[in-house]
């Protein structure tokens, strides 16, 4: 049953990723009047946020908001490009900055979990591997690995409302600011929904894997 779930989640992940990439490629050809940097700066300004800096970062799909140093980090394509795709991504990342400014609870919770999840992610696979090797002699090690993995799964599910809410804020602002036409707004919304689906699939995949490890542990205790 686990392998069936694993195959389904992997297939869903591939399909969602392909959908997102196709839409971003398509919408990157739709020209807008402002670059991603200009969109981000305007959205921050119109939301009364003056202590967040918009910066250009290397790589592809590296766009993110850093609440520690209060920076909206945009990949070079998004930062420089004046397209519907760049606008949607920039507005989404600024949505996180708005969340931070208003004290959005799920974002605070996710930020609080970051140090714990960083530790868990660094060691969890080694602990689980060692735990499976000595599960009969020292089952507590496997249980500890399951707890670590459960923290990363929890983080994935807390991420869902954070990302969906940021996209909703982005779409709402783009509609209010009238930066995109009535015809193009649904396309920007579709691109952001496709991005949100990737987080949904990742969370479900993490949950399926967690249940698999729990099944191994439970089977060893019989």
C-alpha positions in Angstrom: 0.0 0.0 0.0 2.9 2.3 0.8 4.4 1.9 -2.6 1.1 2.7 -4.2 0.9 5.9 -2.2 4.5 6.7 -3.0 4.0 6.3 -6.7 0.8 8.4 -6.7 2.5 11.2 -4.7 5.6 11.2 -7.0 3.4 11.2 -10.1 1.3 14.1 -8.6 4.5 16.0 -7.8 5.8 15.6 -11.3 2.5 16.7 -12.8 2.1 19.7 -10.5 5.7 20.8 -11.2 5.2 20.4 -14.9 2.0 22.5 -14.7 3.7 25.2 -12.7 6.8 25.4 -15.1 4.5 25.4 -18.2 2.4 28.3 -16.8 5.4 30.3 -15.7 7.1 29.9 -19.1 3.9 30.9 -20.8 3.2 33.9 -18.6 6.8 35.1 -18.8 6.0 36.1 -22.4 3.2 38.4 -21.3 4.7 41.8 -21.0 3.9 44.2 -18.2 4.8 47.8 -17.5 6.9 47.1 -14.4 9.8 44.8 -13.5 9.5 42.4 -10.6 11.7 44.7 -8.6 9.4 47.7 -9.3 6.3 45.6 -8.5 7.8 44.5 -5.2 8.8 48.0 -4.2 5.4 49.3 -5.0 3.5 46.6 -3.1 5.7 47.1 0.0 5.2 50.9 -0.2 1.4 50.7 -0.7 1.2 48.4 2.3 3.1 50.8 4.5 6.2 48.7 4.7 9.3 50.8 4.7 11.9 48.6 6.5 12.1 45.7 3.9 14.6 45.8 1.1 14.2 44.2 -2.3 17.4 42.5 -3.5 18.5 40.3 -6.4 19.7 36.8 -5.7 21.4 34.2 -7.8 19.9 31.0 -9.1 16.5 30.0 -10.6 13.3 29.7 -8.5 15.3 31.1 -5.5 12.7 33.8 -4.7 11.9 34.1 -1.0 11.2 36.5 1.8 13.8 36.5 4.7 12.1 37.6 7.9 15.5 37.7 9.8 17.0 40.5 7.7 13.7 41.7 6.2 14.6 41.3 2.6 12.5 40.2 -0.4 14.9 38.1 -2.5 14.1 37.8 -6.1 15.9 35.7 -8.7 17.6 37.6 -11.5 14.9 36.8 -14.0 12.1 37.9 -11.7 14.0 41.0 -10.5 14.8 42.3 -14.0 11.9 41.0 -16.1 8.8 42.9 -16.8 6.3 40.0 -17.3 3.2 38.7 -15.7 5.1 35.7 -14.3 7.7 38.0 -12.6 4.9 40.2 -11.3 3.1 37.3 -9.7 6.2 35.9 -8.1 7.3 39.3 -6.8 3.9 40.0 -5.4 3.7 36.6 -3.7 7.0 37.2 -1.9 5.9 40.6 -0.8 2.8 38.8 0.5 5.1 37.2 3.0 6.5 40.6 4.0 2.9 41.8 4.6 2.3 38.7 6.7 5.4 39.5 8.8 4.3 43.1 9.2 0.8 42.2 10.5 2.0 39.3 12.6 0.3 36.5 10.7 0.1 33.6 13.2 1.1 30.7 10.8 4.1 32.6 9.6 5.2 33.2 13.2 4.8 29.5 13.9 6.7 28.5 10.9 9.6 30.9 11.7 9.7 29.6 15.2 10.1 26.0 13.9 12.9 26.9 11.4 15.9 26.2 13.8 14.3 22.9 14.9 13.5 21.9 11.4 17.0 22.8 10.2 18.5 20.5 12.9 15.9 17.7 12.1 16.6 17.9 8.3 20.4 17.6 8.9 20.2 14.5 11.0 16.9 12.8 10.4 17.9 10.4 7.5 21.0 9.3 9.3 19.1 8.6 12.5 16.3 6.7 10.7 18.9 4.6 8.7 20.7 3.7 11.9 17.4 3.1 13.7 16.3 0.6 11.1 19.6 -1.2 11.3 19.3 -1.6 15.1 15.6 -1.6 15.5 15.4 -4.9 17.3 18.2 -4.0 19.8 17.5 -0.3 20.2 14.1 0.7 18.9 14.3 4.1 20.7 16.6 5.3 18.0 14.1 4.6 15.3 11.4 6.3 17.4 13.6 9.4 17.8 14.1 9.5 14.0 10.3 9.3 13.6 9.9 12.3 15.9 12.5 14.3 13.9 10.7 13.4 10.6 7.3 14.3 12.2 8.7 17.8 12.9 9.6 18.3 9.2 6.1 17.0 8.2 4.5 19.4 10.6 6.6 22.2 9.1 5.3 21.2 5.6 1.7 21.5 6.7 2.2 24.8 8.5 3.8 26.1 5.3 0.5 25.5 3.4 -1.6 28.3 4.8 1.4 30.6 4.8 2.0 30.1 1.0 -1.7 30.1 0.1 -2.4 33.3 2.1 0.6 35.0 0.5 -0.8 34.2 -2.9 -4.2 35.5 -1.9 -2.7 38.8 -0.7 -0.7 39.1 -3.9 -3.8 38.5 -6.1 -5.9 40.9 -4.1 -3.2 43.6 -4.3 -2.7 43.2 -8.1 -6.5 43.5 -8.6 -6.7 46.6 -6.4 -3.6 48.3 -8.0 -4.9 47.6 -11.5 -1.5 46.7 -12.7 -2.8 43.9 -14.9 -5.7 43.7 -17.2 -9.0 41.9 -16.4 -8.0 39.2 -18.8 -4.5 38.7 -17.3 -5.5 38.6 -13.7 -6.9 35.1 -13.8 -3.6 33.9 -15.4 -1.6 35.4 -12.6 -3.9 33.7 -10.1 -3.6 30.4 -12.0 0.2 30.6 -11.8 0.1 31.2 -8.1 -2.4 28.4 -7.5 0.0 26.0 -9.4 2.8 27.1 -7.1 0.6 26.4 -4.1 -0.2 22.9 -5.4 3.5 22.0 -5.2 3.4 22.7 -1.4 0.3 20.6 -1.0 1.9 17.6 -2.8 5.1 18.0 -0.8 3.2 18.0 2.5 1.2 14.9 1.5 4.4 13.1 0.3 6.0 13.9 3.7 3.0 12.5 5.5 3.0 9.3 3.4 6.7 8.8 4.2 6.1 9.5 7.9 3.4 6.8 8.0 5.8 4.4 6.3 8.4 4.9 9.0 5.7 4.5 11.7 4.6 1.2 10.0 8.2 -0.1 10.1 8.5 0.8 13.8 5.1 -0.7 14.7 5.9 -3.9 12.8 9.1 -4.3 14.7 7.2 -4.1 18.1 4.9 -7.1 17.3 
